[in-house]
Amino acid sequence: MEHPTSPTAPRPDLRIGFLLMNRFTLVSVAGLVESLRFAADESFSSRQIFCQWEWMTCDNQPVTASCGLPVSPTAPLDFTQNWDYIVLAGGLLEETRSPPGWLLEAVRDVHARNIPIITLCSGSFIVGNAGLLDGHRCAIHFTTRDEFRQRFPRAIPVIDKSYIRDGGILSCPGGTAIDLAADLIRQHCGALRAQKGLKYLLEEPSPRRKRASDRAQQADDQRVYEHAVVGKAIDYMKHHLASTATLNTVADFVQVNIRQLNPLFVKSTGYTAAVYWRRMRLEHARKLMADSSHSIKAIAVACGFADASHLIAWFRKQYGETPSSFRKRRREVERLIK
């Protein structure tokens, strides 16, 4: 089989870079990566094909988890790669209270490039020190609430959520991080692959977990962008994925012209309005391909593409494979979890 990192291999659905701080909490890291492991392969060989990850440390040397387990990095520290997420895995507070200045600058740069940052356990103190939590909600462990409030008075600490997504930061206070992992896999790899991980981790979906997932998605849908016009435009796009309307229609809806709309989008999302809408359509198309048996032609129509060929061309450019190849890789997963 073709090696997943070869130039001709399709891009994985999900790439995550883990920065393990010394004395990090093992259980939350394990819950996240074990979920990725089940989503990464068609069977159970633990190959990093559809999901990939690397372990990194601040000095490229081994670190020790808070339980005493030593872990060696698998790659040199590099935030510039094409990561879908960067994970800041914290643990004991003495390791994250006062992060080095170079790390804070690197984290700010990651955030400025619109790469979502996941904080595990005390990793939230790193992004807090970087000034990225001002005015945003952050899920923290109840034992750190008083110190967190004192250090970051402009942040909004929350102690009763398994994770929160706000302002480009996904904060998880600790625990197993399985809810967070399942939602990430569901978003990037489809519901079947998320279900596979929950099943084999003996975490069968429950009404409580489904409600929590729905609430997290609702909160994500209600994100506040830097400019209200952008949020309003994205809401319009989200509810008109099948429409063949042009950007002029969107601009008219939010009462600005396109010359004004594009700079606002670039500032808030990192993409022009057209690119953002197309990426939104492609993500929706990929979900439909993963979770339904609809034809590519029907999915193209449902996602606002001119025809199947139009969708196939953009899908290949965005994800590095055709829709047919994407679906073929998931048939074995569907067979295994039934």
C-alpha positions as semicolon CSV with decimal commas, in nm:
position;residue;x (nm);y (nm);z (nm)
1;M;0,000;0,000;0,000
2;E;0,117;0,350;-0,078
3;H;0,285;0,522;0,217
4;P;0,059;0,796;0,357
5;T;0,331;1,058;0,344
6;S;0,434;0,995;-0,016
7;P;0,382;1,285;-0,258
8;T;0,111;1,097;-0,450
9;A;-0,089;0,986;-0,146
10;P;-0,418;1,167;-0,081
11;R;-0,411;1,432;0,186
12;P;-0,533;1,291;0,518
13;D;-0,870;1,410;0,644
14;L;-0,715;1,538;0,965
15;R;-0,359;1,640;1,061
16;I;-0,282;1,735;1,419
17;G;0,042;1,854;1,576
18;F;0,071;1,785;1,950
19;L;0,300;2,005;2,160
20;L;0,355;1,807;2,479
21;M;0,452;2,030;2,770
22;N;0,661;1,870;3,041
23;R;0,442;1,704;3,307
24;F;0,145;1,697;3,067
25;T;-0,171;1,509;3,166
26;L;-0,169;1,174;2,991
27;V;-0,539;1,082;3,001
28;S;-0,668;1,370;2,788
29;V;-0,391;1,327;2,529
30;A;-0,457;0,952;2,518
31;G;-0,833;0,999;2,474
32;L;-0,779;1,233;2,182
33;V;-0,511;1,035;2,002
34;E;-0,672;0,693;2,058
35;S;-0,989;0,826;1,895
36;L;-0,778;0,949;1,603
37;R;-0,611;0,608;1,579
38;F;-0,942;0,432;1,520
39;A;-1,040;0,691;1,260
40;A;-0,703;0,677;1,086
41;D;-0,721;0,333;0,927
42;E;-0,974;0,119;0,744
43;S;-0,925;-0,165;0,989
44;F;-0,732;-0,175;1,317
45;S;-0,371;-0,171;1,207
46;S;-0,312;0,174;1,360
47;R;-0,167;0,314;1,037
48;Q;-0,175;0,693;1,006
49;I;-0,352;0,708;0,671
50;F;-0,670;0,915;0,704
51;C;-0,562;1,091;1,024
52;Q;-0,202;1,184;1,102
53;W;-0,034;1,330;1,408
54;E;0,310;1,410;1,543
55;W;0,446;1,445;1,897
56;M;0,653;1,761;1,949
57;T;0,819;1,919;2,252
58;C;0,953;2,267;2,324
59;D;1,320;2,163;2,305
60;N;1,286;1,853;2,083
61;Q;1,383;1,641;2,383
62;P;1,177;1,377;2,567
63;V;0,926;1,498;2,825
64;T;0,765;1,320;3,117
65;A;0,390;1,300;3,170
66;S;0,253;1,394;3,510
67;C;0,212;1,021;3,585
68;G;0,585;0,963;3,523
69;L;0,566;0,815;3,171
70;P;0,850;0,942;2,946
71;V;0,756;1,034;2,589
72;S;0,996;1,112;2,304
73;P;0,902;1,351;2,022
74;T;0,841;1,204;1,678
75;A;0,914;1,528;1,493
76;P;1,099;1,854;1,556
77;L;0,884;2,142;1,675
78;D;0,734;2,306;1,366
79;F;0,414;2,509;1,373
80;T;0,450;2,613;1,008
81;Q;0,333;2,282;0,861
82;N;-0,013;2,248;0,712
83;W;-0,178;2,139;1,038
84;D;-0,554;2,129;1,076
85;Y;-0,511;2,177;1,452
86;I;-0,231;2,245;1,698
87;V;-0,273;2,087;2,042
88;L;-0,116;2,248;2,348
89;A;-0,112;1,963;2,597
90;G;-0,064;2,099;2,947
91;G;-0,072;1,944;3,288
92;L;0,096;2,064;3,605
93;L;0,057;2,440;3,632
94;E;0,420;2,512;3,709
95;E;0,499;2,413;3,349
96;T;0,239;2,644;3,187
97;R;0,202;2,944;3,420
98;S;0,488;3,135;3,257
99;P;0,555;3,002;2,905
100;P;0,864;3,134;2,723
101;G;0,818;3,440;2,506
102;W;0,910;3,257;2,186
103;L;0,629;3,006;2,245
104;L;0,373;3,282;2,299
105;E;0,482;3,446;1,973
106;A;0,455;3,114;1,791
107;V;0,106;3,053;1,931
108;R;-0,006;3,401;1,825
109;D;0,127;3,332;1,475
110;V;-0,065;3,001;1,457
111;H;-0,382;3,183;1,562
112;A;-0,323;3,462;1,309
113;R;-0,299;3,196;1,035
114;N;-0,648;3,073;1,134
115;I;-0,524;2,733;1,251
116;P;-0,749;2,625;1,541
117;I;-0,566;2,568;1,867
118;I;-0,673;2,293;2,106
119;T;-0,581;2,335;2,471
120;L;-0,580;2,032;2,698
121;C;-0,579;2,072;3,075
122;S;-0,356;2,370;3,169
123;G;-0,275;2,439;2,804
124;S;-0,536;2,714;2,836
125;F;-0,284;2,911;3,044
126;I;-0,053;2,927;2,741
127;V;-0,313;3,085;2,514
128;G;-0,423;3,306;2,802
129;N;-0,069;3,436;2,840
130;A;-0,063;3,491;2,465
131;G;-0,366;3,722;2,500
132;L;-0,593;3,506;2,287
133;L;-0,869;3,451;2,543
134;D;-0,974;3,811;2,603
135;G;-1,353;3,830;2,572
136;H;-1,381;3,458;2,498
137;R;-1,516;3,160;2,692
138;C;-1,268;2,896;2,800
139;A;-1,334;2,552;2,950
140;I;-1,104;2,503;3,250
141;H;-1,064;2,255;3,535
142;F;-1,247;2,363;3,849
143;T;-0,926;2,342;4,054
144;T;-0,766;2,621;3,847
145;R;-1,063;2,860;3,841
146;D;-0,941;3,111;4,101
147;E;-0,591;3,143;3,959
148;F;-0,724;3,154;3,603
149;R;-0,957;3,442;3,692
150;Q;-0,676;3,631;3,861
151;R;-0,435;3,590;3,572
152;F;-0,683;3,642;3,287
153;P;-0,958;3,875;3,412
154;R;-1,083;3,948;3,058
155;A;-1,143;3,582;2,977
156;I;-1,466;3,397;3,063
157;P;-1,385;3,072;3,248
158;V;-1,638;2,787;3,234
159;I;-1,606;2,479;3,457
160;D;-1,904;2,262;3,356
161;K;-1,829;2,186;2,988
162;S;-1,631;1,899;2,837
163;Y;-1,494;2,147;2,583
164;I;-1,570;2,489;2,434
165;R;-1,492;2,631;2,091
166;D;-1,462;3,009;2,091
167;G;-1,242;3,256;1,907
168;G;-1,040;2,992;1,724
169;I;-0,955;2,812;2,050
170;L;-1,095;2,471;2,147
171;S;-1,044;2,446;2,521
172;C;-1,077;2,113;2,701
173;P;-1,029;2,112;3,080
174;G;-0,897;1,756;3,095
175;G;-1,072;1,425;3,138
176;T;-1,065;1,185;2,847
177;A;-1,126;1,444;2,571
178;I;-1,333;1,181;2,391
179;D;-1,628;1,416;2,331
180;L;-1,392;1,664;2,168
181;A;-1,225;1,391;1,962
182;A;-1,557;1,248;1,842
183;D;-1,679;1,588;1,725
184;L;-1,353;1,662;1,542
185;I;-1,366;1,325;1,368
186;R;-1,734;1,370;1,285
187;Q;-1,659;1,710;1,131
188;H;-1,355;1,604;0,925
189;C;-1,404;1,232;0,865
190;G;-1,779;1,171;0,886
191;A;-2,024;1,026;1,136
192;L;-1,941;0,661;1,063
193;R;-1,575;0,704;1,149
194;A;-1,662;0,892;1,467
195;Q;-1,903;0,614;1,561
196;K;-1,632;0,354;1,502
197;G;-1,403;0,522;1,752
198;L;-1,672;0,555;2,018
199;K;-1,769;0,191;1,974
200;Y;-1,422;0,047;2,013
201;L;-1,335;0,278;2,301
202;L;-1,649;0,140;2,473
203;E;-1,801;0,487;2,458
204;E;-2,131;0,416;2,285
205;P;-2,315;0,737;2,182
206;S;-2,564;0,833;2,451
207;P;-2,844;1,091;2,453
208;R;-2,630;1,300;2,687
209;R;-2,330;1,290;2,452
210;K;-2,553;1,364;2,151
211;R;-2,704;1,665;2,329
212;A;-2,358;1,787;2,427
213;S;-2,241;1,750;2,065
214;D;-2,544;1,940;1,939
215;R;-2,483;2,219;2,189
216;A;-2,116;2,241;2,090
217;Q;-2,213;2,261;1,723
218;Q;-2,472;2,527;1,799
219;A;-2,213;2,731;1,987
220;D;-1,973;2,691;1,695
221;D;-2,244;2,808;1,455
222;Q;-2,294;3,119;1,666
223;R;-1,931;3,227;1,674
224;V;-1,885;3,601;1,687
225;Y;-1,662;3,726;1,408
226;E;-1,458;4,041;1,426
227;H;-1,708;4,217;1,203
228;A;-2,083;4,159;1,234
229;V;-2,122;4,178;0,854
230;V;-1,903;3,868;0,816
231;G;-2,112;3,670;1,064
232;K;-2,430;3,772;0,886
233;A;-2,286;3,680;0,546
234;I;-2,166;3,339;0,669
235;D;-2,509;3,270;0,814
236;Y;-2,660;3,347;0,472
237;M;-2,407;3,120;0,298
238;K;-2,475;2,838;0,543
239;H;-2,846;2,844;0,468
240;H;-2,797;2,872;0,091
241;L;-2,543;2,598;0,018
242;A;-2,755;2,461;-0,267
243;S;-2,816;2,803;-0,417
244;T;-2,654;2,920;-0,738
245;A;-2,667;3,278;-0,608
246;T;-2,360;3,491;-0,667
247;L;-2,159;3,690;-0,418
248;N;-2,347;3,997;-0,535
249;T;-2,654;3,844;-0,371
250;V;-2,464;3,792;-0,046
251;A;-2,328;4,146;-0,056
252;D;-2,675;4,286;-0,119
253;F;-2,809;4,082;0,175
254;V;-2,554;4,230;0,416
255;Q;-2,583;4,574;0,253
256;V;-2,222;4,621;0,142
257;N;-2,053;4,593;-0,195
258;I;-1,810;4,314;-0,287
259;R;-1,511;4,544;-0,265
260;Q;-1,601;4,599;0,100
261;L;-1,700;4,240;0,169
262;N;-1,378;4,069;0,065
263;P;-1,139;4,265;0,292
264;L;-1,372;4,203;0,586
265;F;-1,372;3,829;0,513
266;V;-0,995;3,810;0,477
267;K;-0,948;3,991;0,808
268;S;-1,197;3,771;0,997
269;T;-1,146;3,430;0,833
270;G;-0,825;3,443;0,632
271;Y;-1,015;3,377;0,306
272;T;-1,198;3,583;0,049
273;A;-1,577;3,550;0,057
274;A;-1,577;3,332;-0,256
275;V;-1,313;3,093;-0,124
276;Y;-1,485;3,070;0,215
277;W;-1,822;2,985;0,056
278;R;-1,663;2,725;-0,172
279;R;-1,482;2,561;0,121
280;M;-1,810;2,554;0,311
281;R;-1,980;2,384;0,016
282;L;-1,696;2,132;-0,018
283;E;-1,709;2,044;0,352
284;H;-2,083;1,988;0,324
285;A;-2,030;1,775;0,013
286;R;-1,772;1,562;0,192
287;K;-2,011;1,505;0,483
288;L;-2,284;1,396;0,243
289;M;-2,043;1,160;0,068
290;A;-1,940;1,007;0,400
291;D;-2,285;0,981;0,556
292;S;-2,520;0,914;0,264
293;S;-2,552;0,705;-0,052
294;H;-2,655;0,998;-0,271
295;S;-2,494;1,013;-0,613
296;I;-2,213;1,259;-0,678
297;K;-2,444;1,440;-0,920
298;A;-2,712;1,479;-0,652
299;I;-2,454;1,597;-0,398
300;A;-2,317;1,849;-0,647
301;V;-2,663;1,998;-0,690
302;A;-2,725;1,997;-0,313
303;C;-2,402;2,188;-0,258
304;G;-2,440;2,452;-0,527
305;F;-2,197;2,318;-0,788
306;A;-2,283;2,341;-1,156
307;D;-2,256;1,964;-1,211
308;A;-2,068;1,656;-1,095
309;S;-1,757;1,744;-1,295
310;H;-1,741;2,085;-1,131
311;L;-1,761;1,928;-0,785
312;I;-1,507;1,656;-0,868
313;A;-1,253;1,911;-0,991
314;W;-1,275;2,128;-0,681
315;F;-1,290;1,827;-0,447
316;R;-0,968;1,687;-0,597
317;K;-0,798;2,025;-0,565
318;Q;-0,908;2,071;-0,202
319;Y;-0,861;1,717;-0,069
320;G;-0,615;1,555;-0,308
321;E;-0,848;1,275;-0,425
322;T;-1,170;1,222;-0,615
323;P;-1,507;1,176;-0,442
324;S;-1,511;0,813;-0,558
325;S;-1,176;0,746;-0,393
326;F;-1,293;0,922;-0,079
327;R;-1,602;0,700;-0,059
328;K;-1,412;0,381;-0,136
329;R;-1,183;0,434;0,163
330;R;-1,486;0,444;0,393
331;R;-1,669;0,132;0,280
332;E;-1,457;-0,090;0,500
333;V;-1,525;0,131;0,802
334;E;-1,898;0,107;0,743
335;R;-1,873;-0,273;0,719
336;L;-1,670;-0,300;1,039
337;I;-1,902;-0,098;1,263
338;K;-2,227;-0,262;1,155
